[in-house]
Every structure is written in structure tokens, then in C-alpha cells.
Amino acid sequence: MSRSAHPAGPRHADVLPEGHYSAPPADLNALDPKVWAQTVSRTQDGVVSVGGLDVKALAEEFGTPAYFIDEADFRARARAWRTAFGHDADVFYAGKAFLSRAVVQWLHEEGLNLDVCSGGELATALSAGMPADRIAYHGNNKSTDEIRTAVEAGVGRIVLDSFQEIARVAHIAQELGTRQRVQIRVTVGVEAHTHEFIATAHEDQKFGIPLAGGQAAEAVRRALQLDGLELVGIHSHIGSQIFDTSGFEVAAHRVVGLLKEIRDEHGVELPEIDLGGGLGIAYTSDDDPREPHEIAKALTEIVNRECEGAKLRAPRISVEPGRAIVGPTAFTLYEVGTIKPLAGLRTYVSVDGGMSDNIRTALYDAEYSVALVSRTSDAEPMLVRVVGKHCESGDIVVRDAFLPADLAPGDLIAVPATGAYCRSMASNYNHALRPPVVAVHEGRARVIVRRETEEDLLRLDVG
């Protein structure tokens, strides 16, 4: 899909791309378990519930829009990843997908490590009690203050992303009288089959140090010579929302080739290889993600096979699922505000949120599902575009979907699979107030990130 460009964004609805929607589902009241959290179901009166609480009661207590996260589902997915890789590998939850102190506590209790990529994420992790040695620190431009804080805290790994950062981390570690464990992030020339903005392993982008031209090998040489660094491995990340492991196979082949080069030139066999994250989830019924145990088996076999061919000891594998854990566990609940039929086209359904709580549709052309959740309906399906309340034609939440033709203002609709990158990327566009995140578990609901207030906005505006 392409969008006509304009400095201020799309000006009129007619420059937006047309969706390629399929036929309406056989049952508009059905909830596909592939895209909804594990405890989501319809009650006898047709209202959708999560964790034993129906959405009408949740909306009354917490308001809309709001993100509702199924704590039992989150914990189950975290355990599934931990179990799939066992004790001979490390699973780092990618905090950029969604991070809060409650989430950090769940991760700690379920035995996962944590990957952060900013000072704010590190502060959240440490304040919630995550042991520093179970934290990895990413980022393509870490400040000296962020690096110093991470080294002082004793983070388990810092992932080096540039030649400048190699020297910067080494200098700070020496100043503090310690050796910092590090990995070097390399770009391996593998482009995952995903959106251009989230494909991260081709050379022409900001992350990592390219294998091409011997740059990664030179980065390794420098890191091995610096007293402040303990180089423990190589890191590679090829993209996001990936549904097969073929890209990982090519990436692993090239990373293992670098490991062999390091062994042959420096006499060192690095003990770790981090294959990153990026495994996809089901946003619609057409998506078919793989289970953690399938992914673990495939990645382990790939690395072992490549190392055997290179006559290397198999290194300890690390992976970084973020979206794959939190994405399916949450939905965003909205109240319908206006309904605007456009003859021969579609019906525009405006809700009380929008691109400020889910930018992914506007940014990535992301596809989502949607359902009427405050009641059931036997009405005919109508083609809708769910849009927000912002002053922007690109303010689209769900580009093309079907909802019952008797949809009315005041109805509640929900968009599933919004646990990842929705609250994390939320904004105050048009001075919107960012929604709360509410954890629901065994008949109880509690706010883990509160709704912003106008007082919050005005407190930052010093006048």
C-alpha cells in the first residue's frame, strides 16, 4: 500500500489507501481465540468478559478508552517461552513492547530476563525489583549518563551498537573500576518480510555494525583489546512481526561465520549468540503465528547445525520476545461516538480514542480486528472503518472490518491484540489523555498505569 504524501499528512479521505478486506465472517458475535486473550469470552447475556469481569462493568469503573490486560494470559505466555527454551538459553522480554512496574514483577516471578532500551525503561525495571544482572541494555545512541547508570547498577549485558559506543562504555567501566559484559550488535544483511520501518537487519539503517566490509570484525577486535569490556557474544535482530524462521537461518549462518572468524583470528570462542526477537502474533484471523516450543526447536537446531559445520562449540542462545508475550494479552475498549454511512463505500465509526492510543495503523498500515462487545447482534454485517477523534484524516484504528448494521452510539467495541506498542507509543496528540492500563485477573481488576488527567498535562506546561 502507498499513501499520497503531504507535509501535514493526508488531507482528505480520498488519498487513503483502499483496504483489501475479505468477506464478512459467518458469525459477527464469535471471538477468534487466535486474536483474543485466553480468558476472553461472551457471557450468557452476550457481553464480553475478561478474567471473569464483563466489559460493561469495566467501562463503568475505569472509563474508555482503556487497555485491559489479561494477567493470567501474560503469565502463561511468559512461562511458555521460558519452558520452551529451558535452562540452556536465556529469554529476555523486550520491554519496549510494553513496560510497567507490574509487568516487571510478573516477569521476575515467571523467571524471565528483561531487555530495556532507554534510561526510563531501566529506571522502571530497577524500581520494580528486577535484578540488574538479568537486564540487557539496548539502544543505538545511549547517552553517557544512561551508560553510567547501567554500569553502576550492574546490568548483565550492554549491547554495543557503534564504534563510538565501544569506546564510551569501556571508558566509563574503567572509570568505575569494573569490567562490563557486552555483546556487539551486527547487521547481517537479512531483510525480514515485514514493513520497511520495522525490518532492522539490512545494512541501510541505523541499528548495529555491518558485517559487510569487515566492520563487525573490526568492532570485535577493538572490544577484545579494551580492559573495561568483557565481550561475551554477538547480537542480531532481523525485524518484527515475523512468521517463519527462514530469515533467522540465514542470519545465524552469517553470525556463526563471524564467530568462526573470531576464533581463528583471536583464539576466542564467544559463549553467547542473541538472535533478537520479532516473532509475530495474530492481529487478524488470517495470521498464523508459531508456538514458542516450535520456535525454540527451530532456532536451537539452526544454531547447532551452523556451529557443527563451523566446528564451534554451540553458544548459549538468547531470544527477545516482547510482542509475542504481551501483544495478544490485551485489548483496547472504546465507546462508539458517531456513525457516518458513506453510500457505496463504507461506514465510518468514530470512537473516543484513536491514533493517540494506537498509532500503528497510521504508521505501519497495521491490520486489526474489532468486535461489538457490549451485546450480541443478529443484524447484517456492514463494512466499517473505525476511526478516532483526532484532527487527522489518517486517524484510523481499524482500516476495514465488519460490525453489525445496528451498531449505535454508546455501544462498546474492542480491538484485540493491542498489548504491544500501543500504550508504549501512545501520545498526547491534540492534548489527548493517554488511557489507563488495567490488569484483570480472577475476577479482580486493578489499574497498573493510571489514566492521565488534564492536571498532568498542565503540570508540564510551565507557562
Steps between C-alpha positions, in 0.01 A plus 500: 500500500610855439372829626511832318751716680432842647712688756212509749383148427200382298262790432191322381352155537539439126880482526489211747570153361209267442499191719502147366236355723359152476140387525322565831535229763224242532431611859567858608454399863776237495835579663795335328729366777799567276461875545339530844655443843451160657231590754288708260154360428137603471273467801148358476357847440743557211737742672870425456696430818868471585637343816144446619393867469272632226600799294193707586595488867864569413404800285284638778781471754802598292356697207591481133722485312701259714738211453406180684773240546430139591758429772447123489561501124815712535643268763410189298675635189807600700518149648454343157806686366706419809404132481556477125863613521581330830797570723760494222375824343394848612163664432503880523161671489529801267379781724440740213184306412342604830661559837366586842605412852226238524625337179856498636376321812315240290814439294715463810256253653478297178879478464553716190775755443434850369628700205484881531600770254484829691575656834129512576453130434804420714366716784164322481669160510723581794225672697283188469771271633635331187855383585741707295697198385185376320471822297642559152534858377442579132489824303680657206597823679526449875606815682798501732263550795293198395812286457638609836172418673490158334860414589460623858183291536685191375284415196575156362570612144536818303446450128752716314362664188785709359876558514445810712299298750775237530741769617236679710396194701860386547604842628212523748553144624871568559414823682273299729761229550304216341478287186165524325359195325404598144372364173552660159195550286569420137286557192517185294343613173178303551178691440200341672172491310340783692432872476798711392503691829529185714742297285826554684776277362562639152806725484328830414361581845605640835545186709813296553838463334499342152670170430576635154842652445645343812344763728357249749833316514676829575247574776578163657874564480463832681269361767738212576790744553323727751546421870160641596307253283429130522374400158262207549314476170352624177149640466282497188141619448338471159161670541155476653171318445677203337311174441774261387858420597664507157643846561644383832670214319687733265580738787634216718718374214662843466537558875659158546735587216607803701545285812728269302698796373541623859619157613747466215643852534489561875485150646174584680171312480228740612247323724178677396289573193188714524256455211276788606124486488238604250281189489151588384156473659148471361341840450233350274370148438718481187821515704660169599776545760716212621498372856799566732601133510509488118711816486738376769552167324560665163743765627697253713534260208610781269775622735621149585516403132692812403746461789556134421582594142745766621650265764403737781354422839133598493463833686223578749199637310304808603167615354295814562123448467301810591199525272473118500437508876302816570337569161218244512429551871327839474219677320398865477143583596327794330157661506337573165436871454375564147407280204527646150389286200655588164282356224682247283816516711491413871378625833728708718475410868662760725618400846624693802867415439705471183853544378606638839444156655585289191730661246588172329227511234607847387872427533528145364168437317445246778188285486277432798176323584204657680182373666183630660548395862219658705233276343440250224320583176320310226516796261661479158873577482606843378844598375648755738811705555560562870649845544601723788409851607823677399536774240673275248356304207754225569354451849394141435481223757366216282516564128239252377285265704140387544271594787122450540283744306306590814812642668403813694666785692574384852582143398834364618739356244841347565815457295700190604877440491587852614733404783817581305608845379164669559537646850879510446461722192199695626510879471324817611411602145228768519574494875330162527534330837675165478275213611556283806626144496283276716610149598217249537553174685259247655210739544703798614615807308768748599657799329869440431550821297248770585313718253660837438311806617484859381697586813781276372513694175488841665766402755753468216394830340694752708345801327 
